[in-house]
């Protein structure tokens, strides 16, 4: 409910996504619509984009026109993919606890345009509120309703377990470290335009197998 309320205060914004992050992992916690979900997924799969940069720099990254040369040079794969998905501007605000990053709030516009003035102030306020909520959850609250409007926690945990299992299987198939196996899984999912969880499920079901001869998985 918090993200939905915040989106109502940002009339120029088409959608919002929240991703929790560490140096080694990302977890998409909320996406308000299909475009937001794809923006989060693209950054997760490609390892580049405003979310990654905002987390790394601990400061906002405001990409007001993803078709502008500067942003296309900065994110040569993400920028055109995001535009194709329907996001022409993406703004990433880090969720900070002191100097440490907890994750990132992503906002998108379906046309090029800035995030400035009161809208930027409201986005920063929303980021602080989301940070407080996530901290409260880690302190013992398990109810996601305030953030997302309702989730199926058991289904989510099952999806994460499947991704971990698939990564382990790919690691064995290729004889590479788990980190490299996960990168291969992400690259394959992006290359064929499928959701990471669905591809992982196929790997676990032995419908997709990775080998040294292929850069991608093979059926």
N, C-alpha and C positions, 0 to 999 in steps of 0.2 A: 504493500500500500504506500510506503514511503516513496518509492521510485515513481509510482503513478502520480502521486500528489506533486512531486517535484517537477515532473514533466508538464503538469498543468500550469506551472509558473514560468515555463520557457516556451512561449508561443512560436518562436522561430525554429524550434527543435522538433525533428520528426520522431526520434526515438532515443532510448537510453539503454546502456548495458553496463553491468558491473562485473568485474573480473578480480578475483583474489589472486595474488601473485607472491612467489618467492623467487630467488635467483634461479631455481631449477624447475619450477612448475607453475602452471596456471590453472585456475578453476573458474569457469564462467558461472556466476551465481544468479544472474538475472538478465533477461533481454526483453524489452517491451514489445517487440514486434519481429517479423521475419527478417527485415533488413538489419536491425540491430544484432540479431542472432548471427547473421552471416558475417557482419563486420567483426564480431568477436571471434567467430570460428576462423575467419581468414587470418587474423593476426596470430591466433594460436597455431594454425597450421604452417604459416609462412615464417614466423619468428621475426616479423618486422611490422612497423606501423606506429601510429601515435601512442597506442597503449604501451608498447614496449619502451618507447622513448620517454614517455612521461614517468614510468616506473623507474627507469634508469637514471633520469635527471632529477627526480623528485620535484618536478615543476610542470605546470600545464604545457601541453603541446596543442596549438590551435591551428589546424590545417583548414584554412578557409576556402580553398579551391584545390581539390586533389588533381585537377587537370592542369594546374600551373606547373611550369617546368621545374621549379625548385622542389616541390613535393614529389613529383614523379621521379626526380633524380634521387631523392632521399629514400623513397620506398618504391623501387622500380617494379616490384611484383604486386605489392599490396594496393598501391594507388589505383591502377587501372582495374583491378579486380573489384575494389570497393565501389568505384564508379559504375561498373557493370551491374553490381548488386543493387544500386540505387542510392548510394551515399556519395554526395558530391563534396561534402565538407564534414570533417570529423574532428571533434574536440575531446582531448583526453586530460582529465584532472586526477592527479594522484591522490590516493587515500593514505594520508600520513599520520603516523603516531610518533610525534617528535620528529626525529630525522630518519625514521625507518618507514618503509613503504609497506602497506598492508594489501594494496591492490590499486585499481584504477577505475574511475567512472568515465565511460565513453558516451558522447552525445553525437548525433549526426543530423545533418540537414540534407534534404533531397535536392537542394539547389546550392550553388556556391554562395557563401556569405559569411560574415564574421560572427564571433561571439564576443560581445563587448558590453561595457556599461553595466546596467542593472542585470542583464541576462548573465553576464560573466559572474557578477556578484552572487546571483541566485544559484548558479552552478557550483560555486565554491562552498556556499552554505549547504547545498544538497550533499556535496562530497563529505563535508564534516559530519553531517547527520548520519550518512551511511557508514562512515568510519565508526562512529559511536555505537551504532547498532551492531556492526560486525564484532566489535570488541565485547559488547554485552553477550553476544552469542558464544564467543570463545570462552567467556567467563562462566558459562554454564547453561545459557539459554539455548534451546534446540528448535524453537518454533521459528520457521522461516516466513510466516505469514506477513509480518510487518514489512519485510523487504520485497517479497515477490508476489504476494497475493495468493499464496498457496502452492506447495510443491509436494511431489511424491518422493519423500526421502529414501524409501527402500529402493525404488526404481533407480534413483540417481546413484546410490551406492553400488547397485548391481552393474550399472554402466561403467563406473570407474573401475570396478574389479575386473571387468571384461577387458578394458584397455590395458590394465597392468598385466593380465594373463597373456594377452596377444603380444605385448611387447616382449615378455619373457620367451615366448615361443619363437618370435622372430630373431631374438638374440641367439638362441640355440641354432636355428636354421642357418644363420649367416656367420655364426662364430664371432660376433662383434659385441662390444659392451652394450648394456641396456640403454644407455643414453643414445648411442648411434642407432640402435634398433627402433627406439621411439621416434627419432628423426626420420627414419625410413618409412615408418608407418604414417607419420603426418604427411610426408611428401607424396606418398602414394594416394592417400585420401584426397589431397588437394588436386593431384593430377587427374583423377577420374571424376572429380566433382561430387564426392560422397561425404556424408557425415562420418567423423572419426569413429564414433561409437558403432556405427553400422559396419564399417570396415573391420574394426576389431572383432566384432561378433563373427564375421565371416572367417577371420583367421582362426579364432578359437574353434569354430565348427569345421575347420580344415577345408573350407571352400576356397581359400586364398593361401598360397604358400610363397614365401620369399626365398630366392636363391641367389648365388653369386653371379649368375649369368645375366640376371635381369636387374635393372635399376629399380623396377617396381615389382609389385607382387604378381604372381601368375596363378591362373585358375587351372 
